Amino acid sequence: MSQSRKRKQVASPYSTGGGGSNFEDHVGAYYLARLLLRAAPLGQGTAAIAREIQFQSIYRDEPVDDLRIFSSLPQGEMKLTLQIKKI
């Protein structure tokens, strides 16, 4: 087979970066659903209630910008923050 007839190898969009974005979208959708249901977000205990979710928000002192989930306990005595970074 000649060089011109060889099949060109192309990397899939998922393996070149799209997979991380898809994963980030799914994780964000999960936490948004928990917020709307006023349910406990994974990683913050069964009594916590999600209060706010931020995507791609930048803070000077924080290395994580992909996803932040702010929660509190029902009585409000403790505030919780979960930060997720896509690597």
C-alpha positions in Angstrom: 0.0 0.0 0.0 1.4 3.4 -0.9 1.9 6.2 1.6 -1.0 8.2 0.1 -3.4 5.3 0.7 -2.5 4.7 4.4 -5.2 5.6 6.9 -4.5 8.8 8.8 -4.4 8.3 12.6 -6.4 11.0 14.5 -6.7 11.3 18.2 -10.2 11.2 19.6 -11.6 14.5 21.1 -12.1 12.7 24.4 -8.5 11.8 24.7 -7.2 15.3 23.8 -9.1 17.3 26.4 -12.9 16.9 25.8 -13.1 14.1 28.4 -12.1 16.3 31.2 -14.7 18.9 30.2 -17.4 16.2 30.0 -16.5 14.9 33.4 -16.6 18.4 34.8 -20.0 19.0 33.3 -21.3 15.7 34.9 -19.9 16.5 38.3 -21.3 20.0 38.2 -24.7 18.7 37.1 -24.7 16.3 40.1 -24.0 19.1 42.6 -26.5 21.4 41.0 -29.2 18.8 41.3 -28.2 18.3 45.0 -28.5 22.1 45.5 -32.0 22.2 43.9 -33.1 19.2 45.9 -31.7 20.7 49.1 -30.0 17.4 49.6 -26.6 16.5 51.1 -23.8 16.9 48.6 -21.3 14.0 48.3 -18.2 14.7 50.3 -19.8 17.0 52.9 -21.6 14.7 55.2 -25.3 13.6 55.3 -26.5 16.6 57.3 -25.0 19.2 55.1 -27.2 21.3 52.7 -25.6 22.8 49.5 -26.1 26.6 49.6 -24.1 27.8 46.6 -22.1 26.4 43.7 -19.5 28.3 41.7 -17.9 27.2 38.4 -14.6 28.6 37.1 -14.4 31.2 39.9 -11.0 32.6 40.7 -9.8 33.6 44.2 -6.4 35.0 44.9 -5.4 32.6 47.6 -7.1 29.4 46.3 -5.5 27.1 43.7 -8.8 25.5 42.7 -11.1 27.2 40.2 -13.1 24.5 38.5 -15.9 23.8 41.0 -16.7 25.0 44.5 -19.6 23.8 46.6 -20.5 25.8 49.7 -22.7 24.1 52.2 -23.8 24.4 55.8 -25.4 22.2 58.5 -29.2 22.7 58.9 -28.7 24.8 62.1 -26.1 27.0 60.3 -23.5 26.5 63.0 -20.9 25.3 60.5 -20.1 26.2 56.9 -18.4 23.7 54.6 -16.6 24.2 51.4 -15.7 21.5 48.9 -13.4 22.4 46.0 -13.0 20.1 43.0 -10.2 20.6 40.5 -10.0 18.8 37.2 -6.5 17.4 36.6 
